[in-house]
Amino acid sequence: MNYQEKIQLLAELLEKSACTFALTGAGISTESGIPDFRSPGSGLWTKHDPAKVASVSAFMRNPGAFYELNMQWWNEYFFNAEPGAAHLALARLEKQGFLAGVITQNIDGLHRKAGSEKVYEVHGHMRTCRCISCSESYPFEFLVNQFNSGKNPPRCERCRGVLRPDIVLFEDPLGQEFFYASRDLSRCRLLIAVGSSLQVYPVASLPERVRQLVIINRDATPWDAEAELVINEQAGKVLTDTLSVLEKNQEGGDPHDTSKG
Ligand code: NAD
């Protein structure tokens, strides 16, 4: 099947499915300038050891060193990132009724910034942080401002406990957001995995919950053999092209007809 045929098939699957979720990973944000973890050569794990950079034990052992390291790449890649073509296309697919929502492993907040409304951020986000002693919650900037004024580690203004970001670190359990996401996904027919190596569990087990799986990813994944369709291309291009086909089809009639199942 050539590229154009794959795009046509993806558009058809979306038109026929009454409920579709997208599952996104770090690869959807590489076009926004944020490196992923596992791409050979450019992935962050080729430069940093995850256990030293982003684990609960590293944080608890030395929160100051945790912030020194992480603040460098948050500053370099995350704080000024803007949504790319793939984020914008997913937001539009939701508005047009083709997508029930997005389940993302990303912490960068770019789906919301792109206009997606139903977003499960199963690995957390960078909008808030909390005190590890009294759980008081603060905007993320509260932590960043303290760090920038030389207060490292940043601390709670109520009890002086250390602040931690509301992101899921290695060794953290997944929060409620994951359970809501997998519950909603169980009611769906189609899952489109975008820019994920599908290697991080339990998120990588989510494809088990649907009848049909489409994978849009530059490299191979362990789920490829199970998928209805695999497209090894840039996420932004694939989703923009699919959206164009759907919009053209829509001009000729209502896609939300009763033949959807
Ligand atoms: P991963 O690094 O394991 O895999 C990313 C995949 O995306 C790779 O297989 C690569 O082939 C593919 N890819 C890269 N650029 C692409 C593009 N433009 N189009 C299509 N495919 C592309 O990422 P993962 O599966 O999300 O798992 C890693 C963990 O990393 C996640 O838990 C996530 O929380 C975290 N992470 C998040 C960010 C972020 O928030 N942007 C960045 C780095 C890591």
Boltz pocket constraint, residues with backbone or C-beta under 6 A from the ligand:
constraints:
  - pocket:
      binder: B
      contacts: [[A, 24], [A, 25], [A, 26], [A, 27], [A, 28], [A, 29], [A, 30], [A, 31], [A, 34], [A, 35], [A, 36], [A, 37], [A, 38], [A, 39], [A, 43], [A, 44], [A, 105], [A, 106], [A, 107], [A, 108], [A, 109], [A, 123], [A, 194], [A, 195], [A, 196], [A, 197], [A, 198], [A, 199], [A, 200], [A, 216], [A, 217], [A, 218], [A, 219], [A, 220], [A, 233], [A, 234], [A, 235], [A, 236]]
      max_distance: 6.0
